[in-house]
Amino acid sequence: MDWPLRFGIFLAPFHPYGQDPTLAIHRDLELIEHLDRLGMHEAWIGEHHSAGFEIIASPEVFIAAAAERTRHIRLGTGVVSLPYHHPFMVAQRIVLLDHLTRGRVMLGVGPGALPSDAFMLGIDPAVQRERMEESLEVILRLLRGEVVTHDSEWFTLRDARLHLLPHTHPHPEAAVAAMISPSGPRAAGRLGCSLLSIGASQRAGIDMLGRHWSVMEDRAARFGTTVDRRQWRLVTMMHLAETREQAYREVEFGLAEYGHYFREVAALPIFPDAPADELADVLNGSGAAVVGTPEDAIALVEELVEQSDGGFGTLLLQAHEWADTEATRRSYELFARYVLPHFDAHTRSTEASMGWVSANRPEHMGAAMQAIGAAIEAHTADVTGGADTVPADSTADGG
């Protein structure tokens, strides 16, 4: 790739049952602060309304709080489930956040991940994807400053316009979520949006990566939009420690409970009913995640780059509580210290400089030693000559 990779997190979040939810949400805020200090580039925050594990209902409200605690990290909705909201109100909230964050907000959208959320709202899952695309098109028009009249079976706009335009020109970045189906890439390509490949943490998702981008390019060409691989984000899962054995011990804290949630509630079939060490083996063996060392993480990222068939822009680590708070923060520190620099051209330049100095050390040190020797000889000659010299600009009284 001709560009450095960027890194961040995808914070659904995932908090096991039985914990104090207030403390859990505040841990999420503290994690964003920690990542901001580590130099992570982005954090995406989810929206969910049922099942009790992913407990942030409004990513926009969370982002407003996180923005006041951070300085650099960009903050995205990961994602706003558009069929649950009137598009005019989504556009209004994003514009306000764009001004509050001075341009650090990103709009991530999707149809809604949990069928139970749609069920409570009386929404047929069969219409969620088409409603998402319809809503996103209207939101983008509003963000561009257009006056919109639109009649839909589920929302209406009459000469609608935003009284406050975005801080970012022309508007904050918009990204569409994709799992395994092509609906996300189709919508993103048609509307010229970024792609957020959440399914990259599954084996089938890894195998579909190159095909997803082909869909993006085909749709962009058909509808006259522009798509950029540097705005393609992939989500995967990791827990890192100094050794693989230590990483396995640390995920005994919460990996099995996480697996139970996806197996029995969210219905993601990659987690067998097994203890944490066996689950870690399954995740490592399938390429779905890394439970191991920074070297293991580098290998998985390189595989994702290869499978993407041309590269992508940002890797997002799914935030979880497989380990306790201290070990989780240490995992992110290891990633920032060793994995992120491996894919950063700035680090390669420092390594190249060190290599050049090392390779030319004999020549450089030889010249330096000759200079030192010449200085010693000059001093010796001056001392043995016995002549006291007085600077030309000195005066007799020492002034």
Sequence and secondary structure as in RCSB ss.txt:
>XXXX:A:sequence
MDWPLRFGIFLAPFHPYGQDPTLAIHRDLELIEHLDRLGMHEAWIGEHHSAGFEIIASPEVFIAAAAERTRHIRL
GTGVVSLPYHHPFMVAQRIVLLDHLTRGRVMLGVGPGALPSDAFMLGIDPAVQRERMEESLEVILRLLRGEVVTH
DSEWFTLRDARLHLLPHTHPHPEAAVAAMISPSGPRAAGRLGCSLLSIGASQRAGIDMLGRHWSVMEDRAARFGT
TVDRRQWRLVTMMHLAETREQAYREVEFGLAEYGHYFREVAALPIFPDAPADELADVLNGSGAAVVGTPEDAIAL
VEELVEQSDGGFGTLLLQAHEWADTEATRRSYELFARYVLPHFDAHTRSTEASMGWVSANRPEHMGAAMQAIGAA
IEAHTADVTGGADTVPADSTADGG
>XXXX:A:secstr
  S  EEEEEE     TTS HHHHHHHHHHHHHHHHHHT  EEEE    SSSSS  S HHHHHHHHHTT SS EE
EES EEGGGS HHHHHHHHHHHHHHTTS EEEEEES S HHHHHHTT  GGGHHHHHHHHHHHHHHHHTT  EEE
E SS EEEEE  SS  SSSS   EEEEESSSTHHHHHHHHHT EEEEGGGGSHHHHHHHHHHHHHHHHHHHHHT 
   GGGEEEEEEEEE SSHHHHHHHGGGTHHHHHHHHHHTS  TT  S  HHHHHHHHHHHTSEEEE HHHHHHH
HHHHHHHTTS  SEEEEE   SS HHHHHHHHHHIIIIIHHHT HHHHHHHHHHHHHHHTHHHHHHHHHHHHHHH
HHHHHHHHHH      TT  TT  
